[in-house]
Amino acid sequence: MSAFNLAISPEADQLRKKLTQFMDDRILPAEAVYRQQMANLGEPHGHPQILLDLKREARELGLWNLFLPHKTRWTEGMTNLDYAYIAEILGRSPIASEVCNCSAPDTGNMEILTMFGTPEQQEQWLAPLLEGEIRSAFAMTEPAVASSDASNVECSIVEDGDDYVINGRKWWISGSADPRCKILIVMGKTDPRAARHQQQSMVLVPVDTPGVTIVRNLRVYGYVDREGHCEITFEDVRVPKANILGGPGQGFAIAQARLGPGRIHHCMRTIGVAERALEMMCRRAEERVTFGETLASRSSVQDWIADARIRIDQARLYTLFTASLMDKEGNRAAAVQIAGIKVGIPEMALEILDNAVQLHGGGGVGDDFGLAEMWAHTRILSIADGPDAVHRRTIARHELKRHRKEH
């Protein structure tokens, strides 16, 4: 394998410095204001004024739509490697990605609209998403099947004249409780008799289409996500055939194209979470005294801190390498590495968060420091975008095949 340069480009480095300054000066201090405004709204899925203010500032600073690797008439495009550095900074705050219009699931949806959308679809849905005027959701996971295998989806998409008629039930559809969510990308089966990975298609379904029902929002370990993770039913939902993405039978391939870069984003944001947890751990260790000595003087705490630094740096290099491989050789060539970071980075962050919770005692398991919520939302990453067992299977199969060839 040829050598890889993992350095950030000079242009992206300027953005990174600007974002870091914006994070320290405006976003982190605004978190308390955000929490207070959310409480005052009395609506778990509301949109507080502080986010609107910060979004306006982010746009003025050029810190907007940084995630997109494709050059379009709306964006200049950024490599996966450069954005990896940016995503880590965004991960330090739960509100930063939205402030910069870099939130999942919109990021993945905008990417596939860029790659597979028609000019009309891009004008109607991609443009307002890039402008931050609307939000979107990606409806693939279903309660009745093991959605870790996307070919299992049972939601039906049936041709009827000039329309498709959709029937099915989805859940854990992130972003769909947000009142600004206007469009769903729905994956279902258009031809159950086709080859296994050519049965599925994706169609664009406006949220207000008759027959679309948001049944309930699902809590994550008791926490209510502001943008929601909803269960949605589709009952004789009718959309024009022009709403299909890519073409009939392309759904599985589009899903794979969407999830690769998304996993890089998740992993680098998670490294940002781990860095913040380590920072909180160090501060707590220096401040708290037990039996006449600070927690920082305890060898077990020093081990936690040292191990955290080692594991974060290892994780960062692994993810940067994966991002560079995607840029250099394509997503398919990096499939094993993408699987590896998808397993390893959340595990790393959860261990650090768990130790940070332990150091904060009773405060760690409550809401005062935010660690419990950070842990809850990091824990779901071992399931979201494919459970760890599936990614381990990908890695193991690759290794077994490689050694089989060698012998």
Phi, psi and omega in degrees: 000131183291163182292149181239136174265114184261013180283146175287146180289156180302322181294315180291329179295324176296318177296321179298316179295318179295318179294319179300317178295316179297321178298311183290321185278325190237313188288308182299316176295337182279350183300319179295321177297317178302312181298319180293317180294323176297318178297321181291329180295327182067018183225114187297341182246024180283179184231094185293154184300326183300326178293319177298318180296314181292324178297317179300317179295319180299318179296317180297329180274355182081017180261066191216133179054045184283343190285335195284119181280351184260134176282127179227180177288349179260333187223156179277336182088147181217142179293158175301322180296312180297317182291333178302318178296320180293315184299326178299318179296316179300328182292346181291339181228138180292346181254353189293318183299317179292322179304324182260014181056042180236033184271140164284149003273002182301322183301310179296321180293321178293324178296315183285332172294324177294317185278323190239351183285147173285163177305323180292317178296320179295318181294319184284323189240319182293315182302310179293333175292316178294331177280348182077019182278332181225172172237173184216173177215160183239112188256093178238313187294139181232147181285337188268352182226163175283099187282358173298336172253101187299340179289350180282344189308137184252347178307129184261139176235104190246133177293139175210094184066237180269009185239167163249140176247126188248132175223130180167181180226130178238158172210172188053045180268095188295138177090352189279351176273347180291126180299344178274355179288115186247343186220138175247136168261112188252129177256130179204182183263125174261336181212090181297346182268352181286174174304150191312316183264013176238014179275337190262149175222165176238136178230151177272123183234110174301140185300328183274011178293134178306136180099347175273120181233121173276107188285314183193159170266141181256131180279150175254106184050039178089349180271141177261113178287136184299324180271348172084156171226097195256157166265132185228137174251148177236112183239105182050046179282125186247125176226155179296151176300335179296348181276358180287145179261125175078315182137163179301139178083002183263002187300316182295316180296321178295320179300318180294321178295326182286320192282333182301298178299326179300325180290325173299314181300311180303314185294316181290323174297323180292326174296322175298320176299314181297321178298318180292322178297321178295318177300315179295323179297315181296317180297315180297318181297325180282332186273327189267137182241130173230132178053039174085001180225152177289156176299331181296339181277349182282134183296325180295322179290320177298323176297317178301315183293316179297314180297323179298314179298316180298312185289324178296314182294321176298315182296319180298314181296320178298317182288319178297320177299316180298316179298318179295321178296320177298317179295320188277321188235355177101161184298321182297319181294337182259014187302318181292319180292322177299318177298320181296314180289328180298326177279311191287321187290312176300323177300315178300311183294321180296322178296317180292317178297320180298317177293323178295319175300315181300318180292332181272358175058224181301326179294334182289329182268354176263199185258359187294327184252349179082359184291322181297318179291322176300317179297314183301315183283337174283324181300325183293341182292343176284353178244316183298149181056035179099124181292158183305323183300323180292319181289324175297322178298318178300314182294314182297317179299319179297315181295315180298318179296319182296315182285332176297319180294321183292332182252000000 
